[in-house]
Amino acid sequence: MHAELIGVEDAITQVLWTRMFMEEQGYPIEKNILYQDNMSSILLKKNGRSSAGKRSRALNIRYFFVTDQVEKGNLTIKHMPTDDMWGDYRTKPLQGEKFRNFCALIQGDQEDLI
């Protein structure tokens, strides 16, 4: 959970910068969605320190920047099952049906999805 919280905090500045850049170019962004597969991480990002338990009280306050962005409406956090996470093909060895499904998604071959 801590690693996911820190990873999102590292990437959120790029996400927000890209949103502002696209809006200045004349392309309004209606939805800015962050998908997560860890419910504890989602609760920490949405509720901030109030949902932190005894083991996560030592988190630095800078990791709650996402909570501010959710409250301002700049970001929405939604749950996505681990099996559907697009980033898995970059971080985990995949085999069989899951590997073929991700290959089809990456290549845009919707008819090849199982």
Secondary structure, 3 states (H helix, E strand, C coil): CHHHHHHHHHHHHHHHHHHHHHHHCCCCCCCCEEEECCHHHHHHHHHHHHHCCHHHCCCCHHHHHHHHHHHHCCCEEEECCHHHCCCHHHHCCCCHHHHHHHHHHHHCCHHHCC
